[in-house]
Amino acid sequence: MKKTEKETKDIISRDRRLGDLQNMDAVLGPLARKLLGKKAFVEADVIYDWKIIIGDELAEFTHPLGIKFNRDERKGGVLNIEAASGAIALEVQAKSKVIIARVNSYFGYEAVDKLKIVQNLNLARIAKQPTDNSEKKLVSANQENYIRQQVEGIENPELAETLARLGRSLFGNN
């Protein structure tokens, strides 16, 4: 069920007053679409579902920046992608036809016909961060249960796990 802008603001306001974790899946989608305006259908979905579209291997070292279209067009755009290194940029370039096909298949029409790849070394640093589960040791069983309850309604499992890690981190620092 779609929420109106007022309902979304009320939820955010209520959650801030209560100090609860917010259901980011329900809040971020509508806000991203509103902020991006007419481009929202394509750009917000590409950014939000990047890992689904491109696959785990490349998604770890790339990030979509958006799609540039010709004026009054919503097809044949240029997908701008950040790559963590020159080697990753070359791999993206080599797989460009497959990536374009996946993006277009995701949308069901030819939204993209070219890729523009830029390097971002900060993206490489983020990708290299260790992914150990040491944050699980920082919270009690009650806190872990509370965090799981807060994220259980989120449909995107990766977003749910990221928010759970954030919750563990917040509880662990108090």
C-alpha positions in Angstrom: 0.0 0.0 0.0 1.4 3.4 -1.0 1.8 6.0 1.7 1.1 9.6 1.1 3.7 12.3 1.7 1.9 13.3 4.9 1.7 9.7 6.2 5.5 9.2 5.5 6.3 12.5 7.4 4.1 11.3 10.3 5.9 8.0 10.5 9.3 9.7 10.5 8.2 12.2 13.1 6.7 9.5 15.3 9.8 7.3 15.0 12.0 10.2 15.9 10.0 11.0 19.0 10.0 7.4 20.1 13.7 6.9 19.4 12.9 3.7 17.4 14.7 2.4 14.4 12.8 3.4 11.3 11.7 1.0 8.6 14.0 2.5 5.9 12.6 0.4 3.1 9.2 2.1 3.5 10.7 5.6 4.0 13.6 5.7 1.5 11.8 4.5 -1.6 9.1 7.2 -1.6 11.6 9.9 -0.6 14.1 9.0 -3.2 11.4 9.0 -5.9 10.1 12.4 -4.7 13.6 13.9 -4.6 14.5 12.6 -8.1 11.3 13.8 -9.6 10.6 12.6 -13.2 13.8 10.6 -13.3 12.8 8.6 -10.2 11.4 5.6 -12.0 14.7 4.8 -13.6 17.4 6.3 -11.5 16.1 5.4 -8.0 15.4 1.8 -9.0 18.8 1.4 -10.6 20.6 2.7 -7.5 18.3 0.8 -5.1 18.4 -2.6 -7.0 22.0 -2.3 -8.4 23.1 -5.6 -6.8 20.1 -7.4 -8.2 20.7 -6.0 -11.7 24.4 -6.4 -12.0 25.2 -9.3 -9.7 27.1 -9.6 -6.4 30.6 -9.8 -7.9 30.5 -6.5 -9.8 28.2 -4.7 -7.4 30.8 -4.9 -4.7 33.2 -2.7 -6.7 30.9 -0.5 -8.7 28.1 2.0 -8.0 25.6 3.5 -10.4 25.6 7.3 -10.4 22.5 7.7 -12.6 21.2 7.7 -16.1 21.4 10.7 -18.5 18.7 10.9 -21.1 18.3 13.2 -24.0 15.7 15.9 -23.4 12.2 14.6 -23.1 13.4 11.0 -23.6 13.3 8.0 -21.3 15.1 5.5 -23.5 18.6 5.2 -25.0 20.3 6.8 -22.0 23.8 6.7 -20.7 24.3 4.8 -17.5 27.1 6.5 -15.4 29.0 4.0 -13.2 31.7 4.4 -10.6 34.4 1.7 -10.6 36.7 1.1 -7.6 39.8 0.7 -9.8 41.1 0.7 -13.4 40.9 -3.1 -13.5 37.3 -3.0 -12.4 36.6 -0.3 -15.0 38.1 -2.5 -17.7 36.0 -5.4 -16.5 32.8 -3.3 -16.6 33.8 -2.1 -20.1 34.4 -5.7 -21.3 31.0 -6.7 -19.9 29.2 -3.5 -21.0 26.8 -5.3 -23.4 25.8 -7.7 -20.7 25.3 -4.9 -18.2 23.2 -2.9 -20.6 21.1 -6.0 -21.4 20.6 -6.6 -17.7 19.5 -3.0 -17.0 17.2 -3.0 -20.0 15.8 -6.4 -19.0 15.2 -5.1 -15.5 13.1 -2.2 -16.8 11.5 -4.1 -19.7 12.5 -1.5 -22.3 15.7 -0.1 -23.8 16.4 2.5 -21.1 20.2 2.4 -21.6 22.3 2.0 -24.7 25.7 3.2 -23.4 27.9 3.1 -20.3 30.1 5.9 -19.0 32.6 4.6 -16.4 34.6 6.7 -14.0 37.1 5.6 -11.3 36.5 6.4 -7.6 39.3 5.1 -5.4 37.2 5.8 -2.3 34.8 3.1 -3.5 37.7 0.7 -3.4 38.4 1.5 0.2 34.8 0.9 1.1 34.8 -2.4 -0.7 38.0 -3.6 1.1 36.6 -3.0 4.6 36.5 -6.3 6.5 33.2 -8.0 6.8 33.6 -9.8 10.1 30.7 -10.3 12.4 32.3 -8.8 15.5 29.4 -6.3 16.0 27.2 -9.3 17.1 29.2 -9.5 20.3 28.3 -5.9 21.2 24.6 -6.4 21.9 22.6 -8.4 24.4 20.1 -11.1 23.3 17.2 -8.7 24.1 18.8 -6.0 22.0 19.4 -8.4 19.1 15.7 -9.5 19.3 14.6 -5.9 19.3 16.7 -5.1 16.2 15.5 -8.2 14.4 11.8 -7.2 15.1 12.5 -3.7 13.7 13.9 -5.0 10.4 11.8 -8.1 9.9 9.2 -6.3 7.6 11.8 -5.1 5.2 11.6 -6.9 1.9 15.1 -6.3 0.7 17.3 -8.7 2.7 20.5 -6.8 2.1 19.0 -3.6 3.3 17.5 -5.4 6.4 21.0 -6.9 7.3 22.7 -3.5 6.8 20.2 -1.8 9.1 20.5 -4.7 11.6 24.3 -4.1 11.7 23.7 -0.4 12.1 21.4 -1.1 15.1 24.0 -3.4 16.6 26.6 -0.7 16.2 24.3 1.9 17.9 23.4 -0.4 20.8 27.1 -1.4 21.2 28.3 2.2 21.4 25.9 3.2 24.3 
